[in-house]
Amino acid sequence: MSVTSPPRRVLTPPHHLNSQRQTNRSPGRARRRRSWAGAAYASPTAVIVVLLFLTPLVLIGWMSLHRWPLLGTPTFNAPDNYARISDNALVSQAAWFTLKYTLVLTVLLFTVSFGLALLVQRRRRGVGLLRTAIMLPMAVGFASASLLFLGLLSDEIGLVNQLLRWLGVVDGYISWTSGSPTSALTSAVVLVLWRFAGFNMLILLTGLQAIPLELYEAARIDGANRWQTFSLITLPLMRPTIALVLTVMTTGSLLAFDQFWILTRGGPDNSTTSLVMAIYREAFIRLDLGSAAAISVALLVVLVAVNVIQLGVLRRRTH
């Protein structure tokens, strides 16, 4: 008597288990799709950065290792271009002037910008109009602003000289942009203050308005005066914003070119020649692109050091 075994039944997972497996796979697929979409969105910017920043940076580094005339065949001469930087009298003079200009301008521009930010911090009658007036110079291009000041400070037709003569302050004409190193530097500093005070005021004002008002009210209840409130609350909480503004100011001052090229042409007697102007003259007047590239790399190292300090200050905890 034979016993037949019952037919095997193929067990299929329930429908809800298949759905669960597909659901478990879907987050991974969604993440991959989001990653590819993000890469697609970022690719145009990455291409621009590679073409307009990284490629020129590599080319400048390569040029700095060669004697690279504007017309002619480059020849490898590393590290002569870097060794000759300290022997270049114009570069040494420009470096000293750029350092002095950076210190003077950073102190003045920060003081004026922070003072304006504190002035327009609270909402009251006329503050909106005052903010608009301070921000208006931002609409003028820097080269256009330099040309505007060149016309205003002109020896013969400038409105400044005519106004001072009408007031009886001066008898003749004053050469503001080329008469003396002090007047030329002062003209450039006033131009930058007028043009960039509103921009830096806006950044500082954003930091001030981010401070909770409850802290000031608590300090007022505890009997703190204005100076104690400013030094114990405002300054500590504003430290990241202040670090950012100071870094932007310092970087802009080290890269100064337009104001001196248009206003003073580096004069009188190269007393207002900045480092970027020295690089320009080295490249397009002396036609030595290799030496100009070496000076540019040295300036880049300084700028990177400034940015590293900025990141260190920004990442530090505010006590």
Long-range contacts (C-beta under 8 A, 24 or more apart in sequence): 57-300, 60-293, 60-296, 60-297, 61-293, 61-297, 63-289, 63-290, 63-293, 64-290, 64-293, 64-294, 64-296, 64-297, 65-290, 66-290, 67-288, 67-290, 68-288, 68-289, 68-290, 68-293, 69-287, 69-288, 69-289, 70-283, 70-284, 70-287, 70-288, 70-289, 71-287, 74-290, 77-290, 81-290, 81-291, 81-293, 81-294, 82-294, 82-297, 82-298, 84-291, 84-294, 85-291, 85-294, 85-295, 85-298, 88-278, 88-282, 88-291, 88-295, 90-270, 90-273, 90-278, 90-281, 91-275, 91-278, 91-282, 91-295, 93-270, 93-271, 93-273, 94-270, 94-273, 94-274, 94-275, 94-277, 94-278, 95-275, 97-271, 97-272, 97-273, 97-274, 98-253, 98-254, 98-256, 98-274, 98-275, 101-185, 101-188, 101-189, 101-253, 101-256, 101-274, 102-250, 102-253, 102-254, 104-185, 104-189, 105-189, 105-192, 105-193, 105-249, 105-253, 106-246, 106-249, 106-250, 106-253, 108-189, 108-193, 109-192, 109-193, 109-196, 109-197, 109-200, 109-249, 110-200, 110-242, 110-245, 110-246, 110-249, 112-193, 112-197, 113-196, 113-197, 113-200, 113-201, 113-204, 113-245, 114-201, 114-204, 114-242, 116-197, 116-198, 116-201, 117-201, 117-204, 117-205, 117-208, 118-208, 120-201, 120-205, 121-205, 121-208, 121-209, 134-197, 134-198, 134-201, 135-198, 135-201, 135-202, 136-198, 137-194, 137-195, 137-196, 137-197, 137-198, 138-195, 138-198, 138-199, 140-195, 142-195, 142-258, 142-259, 143-258, 143-262, 145-191, 145-194, 145-195, 146-191, 146-258, 146-259, 146-262, 146-263, 147-262, 149-187, 149-190, 149-191, 149-194, 149-263, 150-177, 150-262, 150-263, 153-177, 153-187, 153-263, 177-263, 177-264, 178-264, 178-265, 178-267, 178-268, 179-268, 180-268, 181-268, 181-269, 181-271, 181-272, 184-263, 184-264, 184-267, 184-268, 184-271, 184-272, 185-271, 185-272, 187-263, 187-264, 188-256, 188-259, 188-260, 188-263, 188-264, 188-272, 191-259, 191-263, 192-259, 196-252, 200-245, 200-248, 200-249, 203-241, 203-244, 203-245, 203-248, 204-238, 204-241, 204-242, 204-245, 206-241, 207-237, 207-238, 207-240, 207-241, 207-242, 208-234, 208-238, 210-237, 211-237, 211-238, 236-318, 236-319, 237-318, 239-313, 239-316, 239-318, 240-313, 240-314, 240-318, 243-310, 243-313, 243-314, 244-310, 244-314, 246-310, 247-306, 247-307, 247-309, 247-310, 250-306, 251-303, 251-306, 251-307, 254-299, 254-302, 254-303, 254-306, 255-299, 255-303, 275-299
